[in-house]
Amino acid sequence: MNQPPIGVFDSGVGGLSILKALRAELPHEDFIYISDSACAPYGERSEAFVVARARAITAHLLHQQPAIKTLVVACNTATAAAIHLLRQDHPALPIIGVEPALKPAVALSQTRRIGVLATRGTLGSAKFQTLLASLTGQADFICQPCDGLAHAIERDDAPAIAHLCAQYVAALGPLGSTAGHIDTLVLGCTHYPFARTLLQRLAGPAVTLVDNGEPVARQTRRMLPNLSTASASGQVLLAATGHPDSLSLAARRWLNLDTTVQTL
């Protein structure tokens, strides 16, 4: 890489959904994506653990040559636990986080009843509770913790994904366009868009699914200190703290990226 890249990290492969949106919005930028797969999933880890991992990965990305010019924390749990601390640690570095797309969901919902699928870590965080409180009176939110779903997507375990998606969508209650039913469903973990087709089938055609890939990509463009002037497509470097195969397979399957994954 000859230009400062944008750093992106997640606990595993879920952040590839954010990377996909970033590459569509910023096709000439270079990216480094780190999957902290040795420590995944973050959503079922303690807040102190997630903070420590977020700080370690950020430090690693800043010591690369060239160092990153912007950081995208492509994980709802890590954003909730650590982004305010990362910004304190690195005040000169533009840092973009992700959060469940509750505000876009409010704008879309007609029944004013919105389902939220997310990890237990995200739903229990102070950041999410503050976001939820800011929307009091605008809609009713039914929040469903999805234990094990991110991990099943990480492993590409189709039977487990199908079972857990069915379980958690059913737990939300009635879905549809009728008054009192959930008509908008927020995918509150970056892994969940990779189960979008299944979730849409379970929720039904009247329910709108919302994730945060495109808003995060637009915000990243706004916060970039300088845009690449290259005319060619940007490069992508993939790295993993655990076994590289899951990231390599996921990048090929979901992003059409066929590249060697570095092991950290």
C-alpha positions as a Markdown table, in Angstrom:
| # | Residue | x | y | z |
|---|---|---|---|---|
| 1 | Met | 0.0 | 0.0 | 0.0 |
| 2 | Asn | 1.5 | 3.4 | -1.1 |
| 3 | Gln | -1.2 | 5.6 | 0.6 |
| 4 | Pro | -2.4 | 5.7 | 4.2 |
| 5 | Pro | -5.2 | 3.1 | 4.4 |
| 6 | Ile | -8.5 | 3.0 | 6.4 |
| 7 | Gly | -8.4 | 0.6 | 9.2 |
| 8 | Val | -11.4 | -1.6 | 9.9 |
| 9 | Phe | -11.8 | -4.2 | 12.6 |
| 10 | Asp | -14.4 | -6.6 | 14.1 |
| 11 | Ser | -14.3 | -9.6 | 16.4 |
| 12 | Gly | -14.7 | -11.8 | 13.3 |
| 13 | Val | -16.1 | -11.8 | 9.8 |
| 14 | Gly | -19.2 | -9.7 | 10.5 |
| 15 | Gly | -17.4 | -6.4 | 9.8 |
| 16 | Leu | -17.0 | -7.5 | 6.2 |
| 17 | Ser | -20.6 | -6.2 | 5.8 |
| 18 | Ile | -19.3 | -2.8 | 6.7 |
| 19 | Leu | -16.2 | -3.2 | 4.6 |
| 20 | Lys | -18.4 | -4.1 | 1.6 |
| 21 | Ala | -20.3 | -0.8 | 2.0 |
| 22 | Leu | -17.1 | 1.2 | 2.5 |
| 23 | Arg | -15.6 | -0.2 | -0.7 |
| 24 | Ala | -18.7 | 0.7 | -2.6 |
| 25 | Glu | -18.7 | 4.3 | -1.3 |
| 26 | Leu | -14.9 | 4.7 | -1.5 |
| 27 | Pro | -13.7 | 2.5 | -4.3 |
| 28 | His | -10.2 | 4.1 | -4.6 |
| 29 | Glu | -9.3 | 3.9 | -0.9 |
| 30 | Asp | -7.0 | 1.2 | 0.6 |
| 31 | Phe | -8.2 | -0.8 | 3.5 |
| 32 | Ile | -6.8 | -3.0 | 6.3 |
| 33 | Tyr | -9.3 | -5.3 | 7.8 |
| 34 | Ile | -8.6 | -7.1 | 11.0 |
| 35 | Ser | -10.7 | -10.0 | 12.3 |
| 36 | Asp | -10.0 | -10.6 | 16.0 |
| 37 | Ser | -11.2 | -14.2 | 15.5 |
| 38 | Ala | -9.0 | -15.6 | 18.3 |
| 39 | Cys | -11.2 | -13.6 | 20.7 |
| 40 | Ala | -14.6 | -13.8 | 19.0 |
| 41 | Pro | -17.4 | -13.1 | 19.6 |
| 42 | Tyr | -17.2 | -9.8 | 21.4 |
| 43 | Gly | -20.9 | -9.8 | 22.2 |
| 44 | Glu | -20.5 | -12.5 | 24.8 |
| 45 | Arg | -17.3 | -11.1 | 26.4 |
| 46 | Ser | -16.9 | -8.7 | 29.3 |
| 47 | Glu | -16.7 | -4.9 | 28.6 |
| 48 | Ala | -13.2 | -4.7 | 30.0 |
| 49 | Phe | -12.0 | -7.5 | 27.7 |
| 50 | Val | -13.5 | -5.8 | 24.6 |
| 51 | Val | -11.9 | -2.4 | 25.6 |
| 52 | Ala | -8.5 | -4.1 | 25.9 |
| 53 | Arg | -8.8 | -5.8 | 22.5 |
| 54 | Ala | -10.0 | -2.6 | 20.8 |
| 55 | Arg | -7.1 | -0.6 | 22.2 |
| 56 | Ala | -4.6 | -3.3 | 21.2 |
| 57 | Ile | -5.9 | -3.6 | 17.6 |
| 58 | Thr | -6.0 | 0.2 | 17.2 |
| 59 | Ala | -2.4 | 0.5 | 18.4 |
| 60 | His | -1.4 | -2.2 | 15.9 |
| 61 | Leu | -3.0 | -0.4 | 13.0 |
| 62 | Leu | -1.3 | 2.9 | 14.0 |
| 63 | His | 2.1 | 1.2 | 14.0 |
| 64 | Gln | 1.7 | -0.1 | 10.4 |
| 65 | Gln | 3.6 | 1.4 | 7.6 |
| 66 | Pro | 1.9 | 3.4 | 6.4 |
| 67 | Ala | -0.2 | 4.0 | 9.4 |
| 68 | Ile | -4.0 | 4.2 | 9.0 |
| 69 | Lys | -5.5 | 7.6 | 8.4 |
| 70 | Thr | -9.0 | 6.7 | 9.7 |
| 71 | Leu | -10.4 | 3.9 | 11.9 |
| 72 | Val | -13.8 | 2.2 | 11.5 |
| 73 | Val | -14.9 | 0.1 | 14.5 |
| 74 | Ala | -17.1 | -2.3 | 12.5 |
| 75 | Cys | -18.6 | -3.9 | 15.6 |
| 76 | Asn | -21.6 | -2.7 | 17.6 |
| 77 | Thr | -20.3 | -4.3 | 20.8 |
| 78 | Ala | -16.8 | -2.7 | 20.5 |
| 79 | Thr | -18.3 | 0.6 | 19.5 |
| 80 | Ala | -20.5 | 0.6 | 22.6 |
| 81 | Ala | -17.8 | -0.4 | 24.9 |
| 82 | Ala | -14.7 | 1.3 | 23.6 |
| 83 | Ile | -15.1 | 4.0 | 21.0 |
| 84 | His | -15.2 | 6.9 | 23.6 |
| 85 | Leu | -11.9 | 5.6 | 25.0 |
| 86 | Leu | -10.3 | 5.2 | 21.6 |
| 87 | Arg | -11.2 | 8.8 | 20.8 |
| 88 | Gln | -9.6 | 9.9 | 24.1 |
| 89 | Asp | -6.5 | 7.8 | 23.4 |
| 90 | His | -6.1 | 9.1 | 19.8 |
| 91 | Pro | -7.7 | 12.6 | 19.5 |
| 92 | Ala | -6.1 | 13.3 | 16.1 |
| 93 | Leu | -7.4 | 10.1 | 14.5 |
| 94 | Pro | -10.9 | 10.1 | 12.9 |
| 95 | Ile | -12.8 | 7.2 | 14.4 |
| 96 | Ile | -16.2 | 6.0 | 13.1 |
| 97 | Gly | -18.2 | 3.5 | 15.0 |
| 98 | Val | -21.4 | 1.6 | 14.3 |
| 99 | Glu | -24.6 | 1.4 | 16.3 |
| 100 | Pro | -27.9 | -0.3 | 15.7 |
| 101 | Ala | -29.9 | 1.7 | 13.1 |
| 102 | Leu | -32.7 | 2.8 | 15.4 |
| 103 | Lys | -33.1 | 6.3 | 14.0 |
| 104 | Pro | -33.4 | 5.1 | 10.4 |
| 105 | Ala | -35.9 | 2.5 | 11.5 |
| 106 | Val | -38.1 | 5.2 | 13.2 |
| 107 | Ala | -38.1 | 7.1 | 9.9 |
| 108 | Leu | -39.3 | 4.0 | 8.0 |
| 109 | Ser | -41.8 | 2.5 | 10.4 |
| 110 | Gln | -45.5 | 3.0 | 9.9 |
| 111 | Thr | -46.8 | 0.9 | 12.8 |
| 112 | Arg | -44.3 | 2.6 | 15.2 |
| 113 | Arg | -43.3 | -0.9 | 16.5 |
| 114 | Ile | -39.7 | -1.9 | 15.7 |
| 115 | Gly | -37.8 | -5.1 | 16.4 |
| 116 | Val | -34.1 | -5.0 | 17.3 |
| 117 | Leu | -31.9 | -8.1 | 16.9 |
| 118 | Ala | -28.5 | -7.6 | 18.6 |
| 119 | Thr | -25.9 | -9.2 | 20.9 |
| 120 | Arg | -26.5 | -9.2 | 24.6 |
| 121 | Gly | -23.4 | -7.0 | 25.0 |
| 122 | Thr | -24.8 | -4.3 | 22.7 |
| 123 | Leu | -28.2 | -4.3 | 24.2 |
| 124 | Gly | -26.9 | -4.0 | 27.7 |
| 125 | Ser | -24.4 | -1.2 | 27.0 |
| 126 | Ala | -24.8 | 2.3 | 28.3 |
| 127 | Lys | -24.4 | 3.7 | 24.8 |
| 128 | Phe | -27.3 | 1.6 | 23.4 |
| 129 | Gln | -29.5 | 2.5 | 26.4 |
| 130 | Thr | -28.8 | 6.2 | 25.8 |
| 131 | Leu | -29.7 | 5.8 | 22.1 |
| 132 | Leu | -32.9 | 4.0 | 23.1 |
| 133 | Ala | -33.8 | 6.7 | 25.6 |
| 134 | Ser | -33.3 | 9.5 | 23.1 |
| 135 | Leu | -36.1 | 7.9 | 21.0 |
| 136 | Thr | -38.6 | 7.6 | 23.8 |
| 137 | Gly | -42.2 | 8.2 | 22.5 |
| 138 | Gln | -41.2 | 7.9 | 18.9 |
| 139 | Ala | -41.7 | 4.1 | 18.6 |
| 140 | Asp | -41.9 | 1.0 | 20.7 |
| 141 | Phe | -38.7 | -1.1 | 20.5 |
| 142 | Ile | -38.7 | -4.8 | 21.1 |
| 143 | Cys | -35.1 | -5.8 | 21.8 |
| 144 | Gln | -34.1 | -9.4 | 21.3 |
| 145 | Pro | -30.7 | -10.7 | 22.4 |
| 146 | Cys | -29.4 | -13.3 | 19.9 |
| 147 | Asp | -27.0 | -15.4 | 21.9 |
| 148 | Gly | -24.9 | -17.6 | 19.6 |
| 149 | Leu | -26.1 | -16.2 | 16.3 |
| 150 | Ala | -22.9 | -14.2 | 15.5 |
| 151 | His | -20.8 | -17.2 | 16.4 |
| 152 | Ala | -22.9 | -19.5 | 14.1 |
| 153 | Ile | -22.5 | -17.0 | 11.2 |
| 154 | Glu | -18.8 | -16.8 | 12.0 |
| 155 | Arg | -18.6 | -20.6 | 11.5 |
| 156 | Asp | -20.9 | -20.6 | 8.5 |
| 157 | Asp | -23.0 | -23.2 | 10.4 |
| 158 | Ala | -26.1 | -23.2 | 8.3 |
| 159 | Pro | -28.3 | -25.5 | 10.5 |
| 160 | Ala | -27.4 | -23.4 | 13.6 |
| 161 | Ile | -28.0 | -20.1 | 11.7 |
| 162 | Ala | -31.4 | -21.3 | 10.6 |
| 163 | His | -32.4 | -22.6 | 14.0 |
| 164 | Leu | -31.3 | -19.4 | 15.9 |
| 165 | Cys | -32.8 | -17.0 | 13.3 |
| 166 | Ala | -36.2 | -18.8 | 13.5 |
| 167 | Gln | -36.0 | -18.8 | 17.3 |
| 168 | Tyr | -35.2 | -15.1 | 17.7 |
| 169 | Val | -37.6 | -13.8 | 15.0 |
| 170 | Ala | -40.4 | -15.8 | 16.6 |
| 171 | Ala | -39.6 | -14.3 | 20.0 |
| 172 | Leu | -40.2 | -10.8 | 18.8 |
| 173 | Gly | -43.9 | -11.3 | 18.5 |
| 174 | Pro | -46.3 | -10.5 | 15.6 |
| 175 | Leu | -44.7 | -9.0 | 12.5 |
| 176 | Gly | -46.3 | -7.3 | 9.6 |
| 177 | Ser | -48.0 | -4.1 | 8.5 |
| 178 | Thr | -51.0 | -4.4 | 10.8 |
| 179 | Ala | -51.3 | -1.9 | 13.7 |
| 180 | Gly | -49.6 | -3.3 | 16.7 |
| 181 | His | -47.2 | -5.5 | 14.6 |
| 182 | Ile | -43.5 | -5.0 | 14.1 |
| 183 | Asp | -43.0 | -3.6 | 10.5 |
| 184 | Thr | -39.3 | -2.8 | 10.8 |
| 185 | Leu | -36.5 | -5.0 | 12.0 |
| 186 | Val | -33.1 | -3.6 | 12.9 |
| 187 | Leu | -30.1 | -5.9 | 12.3 |
| 188 | Gly | -28.0 | -4.7 | 15.3 |
| 189 | Cys | -24.9 | -6.8 | 14.7 |
| 190 | Thr | -22.6 | -6.5 | 11.7 |
| 191 | His | -22.7 | -10.3 | 11.3 |
| 192 | Tyr | -26.5 | -10.4 | 10.8 |
| 193 | Pro | -26.7 | -8.9 | 7.3 |
| 194 | Phe | -25.0 | -12.1 | 6.1 |
| 195 | Ala | -28.2 | -13.9 | 7.2 |
| 196 | Arg | -30.4 | -11.2 | 5.7 |
| 197 | Thr | -32.1 | -13.5 | 3.1 |
| 198 | Leu | -33.2 | -15.9 | 5.8 |
| 199 | Leu | -34.3 | -13.2 | 8.2 |
| 200 | Gln | -36.3 | -11.5 | 5.5 |
| 201 | Arg | -38.1 | -14.8 | 4.7 |
| 202 | Leu | -38.8 | -15.4 | 8.4 |
| 203 | Ala | -40.1 | -11.9 | 9.0 |
| 204 | Gly | -42.2 | -11.7 | 5.8 |
| 205 | Pro | -42.4 | -9.3 | 2.9 |
| 206 | Ala | -44.2 | -6.6 | 4.8 |
| 207 | Val | -41.3 | -6.1 | 7.2 |
| 208 | Thr | -38.4 | -3.8 | 6.3 |
| 209 | Leu | -34.9 | -4.9 | 7.4 |
| 210 | Val | -32.4 | -2.1 | 8.3 |
| 211 | Asp | -28.7 | -2.4 | 8.9 |
| 212 | Asn | -26.0 | 0.3 | 9.2 |
| 213 | Gly | -23.5 | -0.4 | 6.4 |
| 214 | Glu | -24.4 | 2.4 | 4.0 |
| 215 | Pro | -24.8 | 5.1 | 6.8 |
| 216 | Val | -21.4 | 4.2 | 8.2 |
| 217 | Ala | -19.8 | 4.4 | 4.8 |
| 218 | Arg | -21.2 | 7.8 | 4.1 |
| 219 | Gln | -20.0 | 9.0 | 7.6 |
| 220 | Thr | -16.6 | 7.7 | 6.8 |
| 221 | Arg | -16.4 | 9.7 | 3.6 |
| 222 | Arg | -17.4 | 12.8 | 5.5 |
| 223 | Met | -14.7 | 12.3 | 8.1 |
| 224 | Leu | -11.8 | 11.3 | 5.9 |
| 225 | Pro | -8.9 | 13.8 | 6.2 |
| 226 | Asn | -8.2 | 13.4 | 2.5 |
| 227 | Leu | -9.6 | 11.3 | -0.3 |
| 228 | Ser | -7.4 | 9.1 | -2.4 |
| 229 | Thr | -6.5 | 10.5 | -5.8 |
| 230 | Ala | -5.7 | 7.1 | -7.3 |
| 231 | Ser | -7.7 | 6.1 | -10.4 |
| 232 | Ala | -7.3 | 2.3 | -9.8 |
| 233 | Ser | -9.4 | 0.3 | -7.4 |
| 234 | Gly | -8.1 | 0.4 | -3.8 |
| 235 | Gln | -6.2 | -2.5 | -2.3 |
| 236 | Val | -7.5 | -4.6 | 0.6 |
| 237 | Leu | -5.3 | -6.3 | 3.2 |
| 238 | Leu | -7.0 | -8.9 | 5.4 |
| 239 | Ala | -5.6 | -10.1 | 8.7 |
| 240 | Ala | -6.8 | -12.4 | 11.5 |
| 241 | Thr | -5.7 | -13.1 | 15.0 |
| 242 | Gly | -7.0 | -16.7 | 14.8 |
| 243 | His | -7.1 | -19.2 | 12.0 |
| 244 | Pro | -7.3 | -17.4 | 8.7 |
| 245 | Asp | -9.5 | -19.8 | 6.8 |
| 246 | Ser | -12.9 | -18.4 | 8.0 |
| 247 | Leu | -12.0 | -14.9 | 7.0 |
| 248 | Ser | -10.6 | -16.0 | 3.7 |
| 249 | Leu | -13.7 | -18.0 | 2.8 |
| 250 | Ala | -16.1 | -15.2 | 4.0 |
| 251 | Ala | -14.2 | -12.6 | 2.0 |
| 252 | Arg | -14.4 | -14.7 | -1.1 |
| 253 | Arg | -18.1 | -15.6 | -0.6 |
| 254 | Trp | -19.4 | -12.2 | 0.4 |
| 255 | Leu | -17.0 | -9.7 | -1.2 |
| 256 | Asn | -15.6 | -11.6 | -4.1 |
| 257 | Leu | -12.1 | -11.0 | -2.6 |
| 258 | Asp | -9.6 | -13.8 | -3.3 |
| 259 | Thr | -6.6 | -12.7 | -1.3 |
| 260 | Thr | -4.2 | -14.2 | 1.3 |
| 261 | Val | -5.1 | -13.5 | 4.9 |
| 262 | Gln | -2.2 | -12.6 | 7.2 |
| 263 | Thr | -2.1 | -14.1 | 10.6 |
| 264 | Leu | -1.3 | -11.7 | 13.5 |
